[in-house]
Amino acid sequence: MRRLKQGLFLVLAILPMALFAQTGQDLPLFELGASLSYNYAYRSLKIVTASSTTEAIYNNLQENEKASFLPHFSIPFSWNPASHWRINSGVNYSIRGFETKYTELKTPNPGTLNKLRFFYRTSWLEIPITADYIFWKRPSRFNLFCRAGAQFGLNTAAKTTMERVYDSRTELEEVKSNDVPRKSSVFITMGIGSQYRFSKRFNLELLLNYQRGLLPANPEFGFNGEPVQINTYYWNFGAQIGIKYLFG
């Protein structure tokens, strides 16, 4: 709850800065567009309550994990209340998660299983509330900006897939996982980007963006009959490209 309040405070702190900024306006009032990014996605673990045995198991598991490259799609809506400020919202669809390294299996017979690995994926519908400060621009054409804010996410699906590699084929199978994610979360987001206005009504936008969960992605759970709380925080870094239509 404390971290949720921090996320709400961050959003509420952004709005007055835009509302009371200088009022010189050289862009249309609104922007609506679409964007796509490919993110370097991973997770971090924080062990809160667990026995020494369970802690050792999870530490060993994380050593075998690595980042995934996952997509992110967005329909952004922006409001330009002042010359150097922009407020953003919209709807995002994000896939967050990670994967394991290959486990090599020493099998004496040809055609048997050689190695396997797992993919962990969670799907999110998110509402972002962010602000851009435009710190450098050339009139009506090009600008550079920094972005900060929060995204409020609803988890819509979670899936664990096992990949089995044989001599002559690869098989994928969905498997049951004990890592059940929470239904909602808050993610902080920050980045730096640029916009190029290539026509009267269209902008091209490029953004380097970092996101991290403020709330743990999974609730407390039981493991082998003992109460366990090991918090998972998803984070990602990526390059986002999009196009926006200007109006108003």
C-alpha positions, 0 to 999 in steps of 0.5 A: 500500500505504501508503494501504491501511495508513492506511485499516486503521489508521483502522478499527482505531482506531475500535473501541477507542473504542466498546468502552471508551466509557461503558456506559449503554444506552438504545437496542436493541442492533442496527439493520438498515435500508435507505437511499438517497442522491443524490450530487454525484460527481466525480473529481480527477487527480494526474499522477505520470508523463507527458510534457509533451504527455500532461499537457497533454492530460489537463489540457485534458480535465479542464477539459471535465469536470463533476460528476454526480449519482449514486445510492447504495443501502445496507443498513446494520447497526449495533451500539449498544455504549454510550450515545454510540457506534454501530458501523456496517457492512453492504453498499453499492452505489455508482455513482461517476464524472463526465461531460463538458460538451457539445461544440458542433458547427457543422454547416451541414445541418439534421438533423445532429449538433449536440452530444455529451458523455460519461458515465463510470460505475463500479459498486462493492460496498462494505463500510463500517466506521464509528463514530458518536459521538452528541454530542446527544440527547433521551431515546429520540427524537432524536439528532445524531451525527458519523460517520467510518470507511472503505469497502472497495470492489470494482469490479463494472462500468465503462461509458462512454456517449456522448450525441449530440444531433440536431435532433429526437432524442438517441442514447446509445451505449456506447463503449470507454474507455482509463480501466480502473479498478482492481478494489478500493479503499478510501474514507474516509467522514465525515459528520454526521447525525440520527436520529428514533425515530418508533416503538418499533422504527423510526428515521428517519436523515438523513446528510450524507456525504462520501467520497473514495478513498484508493487511485487508481481506476485502475492505471498504463497506457500511452498512445501507447507511453509509460508513464503514471501519472495517478491518478484519485480519485473523491469524492462528497458527498450527503444520505442518508435511511434507515429502520432497524429496532431489535432486541436 
